[in-house]
Amino acid sequence: MEAAPPIRTFSRSSSSSAGARSCRVLAGPAPRRARALAAPPPSRAVASSRAPIVVSSPPPPAASGPPATAPGHAKVDRSGRFCSPRSARELALMVSYAACLEGADVVRLFDRRISARREPGYVFDKACLLSYNHMSFGGGPLEVGTEEEAEKLTAQNEKDSANEAEVLSAPPKLVYNNFVLRLSRELLVAVASGWDKRVEIIEKIIPQTWKDEPVARILELCILHIAMAEMTSKGTPHKVVINEAVDLAKRFCDGGAPRVINGCLRTFVKDHVDNTGASQAAESKA
């Protein structure tokens, strides 16, 4: 009986480490660091949004190659800038993440980035925005039949990663239109104003493993803060906010984070948002 051919897995590891992402998101922003980050490390976002590639031989009889997927191009307006609420939430998450790393105020950091002067000679190609995919999620291994196909997919991953890094590190005014910048700032104002109150709620609804390692869960906790702030301040339908938060977790976080965030936000809606709405309605009738 012949031995089964080996399976080779190709995946890119994140360059960021838990030790470098020090911030007590549950208790509040950490003390200011001497060296502020210019932007959230794109490597974490890029690496976690790509599925590993598995090469097996022979390929399954029913499959003729990797499954085709519909492109999820970002929405841009006539000026060629992002114009969707998804991009506003993504920008708010990046700023929140960087603010936690710096120990800075999220709104002040946002304003500082918006008003920052462009470096001399800097040129941004807006064609990057057309290739950027807000709906690029991680997932199970992609199975292909040959080493050549695996190399092509790996090369495409590297190309997409470079494109995402270019977009995420570009000056915001070149990437996002005024609607997105305004919405993102409104979300961050809501995040800052209700931070301490949400910390108490988050501590009660997140799993114990997240409480034990908040340093490794900065992105996940920032997603919770942003989603809760949007529910309570913007009046966005709960289902929309939860779906958007889960998608952000799928894109930028690892493991079971999307499932945990979904559960936490549903608990938040049930125990806090719905009760608040019912009490306000009763007060208005009285």
BATI-465560 format. One record per residue (C-alpha): x, y, z; residue in three letters. Coordinates in steps of 0.1 Angstrom, whole numbers, plus 2048, in hexadecimal, padded with zeros to 3 digits. Last residue first. Layout:
REM BATI-465560
XYZALA ...
This chain:
REM BATI-465560
639A4D93AALA 63AA41916LYS 65CA50910SER 669A3F930GLU 65DA1D925ALA 66EA21903ALA 68EA2B914GLN 68CA0C92BSER 6869F590DALA 6A2A048FAGLY 6BAA00917THR 6AF9DC91CASN 6B59D48F8ASP 6D89E48F8VAL 6E49D5919HIS 6DD9B0920ASP 6D19A48FELYS 6E69BB8E8VAL 7059B48FDPHE 6FF98F8FCTHR 6FC9908D6ARG 71C9A48D6LEU 72F98B8EACYS 72396D8D6GLY 72D97D8B4ASN 74E9878C3ILE 7559638CFVAL 74C9548ACARG 76196E89APRO 77F9688B2ALA 7809438ADGLY 7A294289EGLY 7B3962892ASP 7AA98688ECYS 7AB99F871PHE 793993857ARG 77D97C869LYS 77B994887ALA 7729B186FLEU 75799A860ASP 749992883VAL 7489B888CALA 7359BF86BGLU 71C9A3872ASN 7179B0896ILE 7129D488AVAL 6F99CA86FVAL 6E69B3887LYS 6E39CF8A1HIS 6D59E8889PRO 6E9A0988ATHR 6DDA218A4GLY 6FDA358A3LYS 705A388C8SER 6FCA188DATHR 7019FF8BDMET 71FA118AFGLU 731A128D1ALA 72A9ED8D6MET 7399E58B4ALA 7589FB8BAILE 75F9EE8DCHIS 75B9CA8D2LEU 7729CE8B4ILE 78C9DE8CBCYS 78A9C08E1LEU 7919A98C4GLU 7AE9BE8B8LEU 7BE9C08DAILE 7BA99B8E1ARG 7DE98F8E7ALA 7E49A9902VAL 7C39A0911PRO 7D097D91AGLU 7BE97193AASP 79F985933LYS 79D976910TRP 7A095391ETHR 78495A937GLN 76C95F91BPRO 75E982914ILE 73C98D923ILE 74499B945LYS 7649AD93DGLU 7539BC91FILE 7389CC934ILE 7519DD94CGLU 7679E892FVAL 7489F691EARG 742A0F93ALYS 766A1A939ASP 767A20913TRP 746A3290FGLY 754A54902SER 772A468F0ALA 75FA2C8DBVAL 744A458D2ALA 75EA5E8C6VAL 76EA428B3LEU 74EA398A2LEU 748A5E898GLU 76CA5F88BARG 766A41874SER 745A50868LEU 756A7185FARG 774A6184ELEU 75DA4983AVAL 746A6682FPHE 764A7C826ASN 773A6280EASN 78DA48819TYR 7AEA3E80AVAL 7C1A5E802LEU 7B3A70820LYS 7BEA52836PRO 7E3A5682EPRO 7EFA34822ALA 7F9A1883ASER 7DAA03836LEU 7DAA06810VAL 7FE9FD80AGLU 7FD9E0823ALA 7DE9D3811GLU 7EF9D47EFASN 80E9C27FDALA 7F89A780CSER 7E49A37ECASP 80599E7D9LYS 8129857F3GLU 7F19727F2ASN 7F39717CCGLN 8169637CDALA 80A9487E5THR 7ED9407CELEU 80493D7B0LYS 81D9287C4GLU 8029117CFALA 7F690C7ACGLU 8199037A1GLU 81D8EB7BDGLU 8008D87B0THR 7DC8CD7B9GLY 7CE8E87CEVAL 7BC8E97EFGLU 7B790B800LEU 7BA906826PRO 79D91083BGLY 793934841GLY 7A0958841GLY 78B974834PHE 78E98D817SER 76E9A1818MET 77E9C4819HIS 7919BB7FAASN 7AA9D47EDTYR 7B09D17C7SER 79D9F17BFLEU 7ADA037DBLEU 7D09FC7CECYS 7C8A0D7AEALA 7C8A2D7C3LYS 7EEA2D7BFASP 7FDA427DCPHE 81BA577D6VAL 832A657F2TYR 84DA7C7E6GLY 84DA91805PRO 83BA7F822GLU 817A88824ARG 80DA9F840ARG 7F9A9285DALA 7D6AA1861SER 7C3A8185EILE 7DCA6E873ARG 7DBA8788FARG 7B5A8888EASP 7B3A62892PHE 7CDA628AELEU 7B9A7D8C0ARG 799A698BDVAL 7A9A498C9VAL 7BAA588E8ASP 7DDA498EAALA 7ECA2B8FDGLY 802A268DEGLU 7F8A028D8LEU 7D5A088E2CYS 7D3A268CBALA 7E0A108AEALA 7C49F78B3TYR 7AAA128B6SER 7B7A23896VAL 7B7A02883MET 7949FA890LEU 786A1C886ALA 794A17863LEU 7839F5860GLU 763A0486CARG 765A20853ALA 76EA07837SER 74F9F283FARG 73AA1283EPRO 743A15819SER 753A32806CYS 777A287FFPHE 788A417E8ARG 789A437C2GLY 77BA667C0SER 75CA587AFARG 756A427CDASP 766A217D7VAL 757A017E4LYS 7719E67ECALA 7749C97D5HIS 7669A87E1GLY 76F9927C4PRO 7599737C0ALA 76A9537C9THR 7749367B2ALA 77C9167C3PRO 7A090A7C0PRO 7A58F07A5GLY 7928D5792SER 7828C67B1ALA 76D8A77B0ALA 78A88F7ACPRO 79D89E7CBPRO 7C08A87C1PRO 7DB88E7C0PRO 7F089A7D1SER 7EA8B47EBSER 7F58D87EEVAL 7E68EC80AVAL 7E591280AILE 7DF92482BPRO 7C293E82CALA 7CA96382CARG 7BA97D841SER 7D0977860SER 7F097F84EALA 7E39A083FVAL 7D49AF85EALA 7F19A5874ARG 80B9B085ASER 7FA9D2856PRO 8089DE877PRO 7F09F9883PRO 7FDA1B876ALA 817A3587FALA 81EA238A0LEU 82AA398BCALA 84CA348CBARG 84EA408EFALA 82FA2C8F8ARG 812A3C90AARG 805A29928PRO 7EBA0E91FALA 7C8A16915PRO 7ACA0992BGLY 7A69EC943ALA 7999D392ALEU 7AF9E090EVAL 7CE9DC923ARG 7E89E1908CYS 8079D08FDSER 8089C68D9ARG 82D9BF8D5ALA 82C9A28EEGLY 8109928DAALA 8269918BCSER 8229A0899SER 83399087BSER 81597B873SER 81D95A863SER 81895383EARG 809932833SER 81291581DPHE 8088F2827THR 8178D3818ARG 8048B3818ILE 819893814PRO 80F8787FBPRO 7FE85B80BALA 81483C80FALA 80F8217F5GLU 800800800MET 
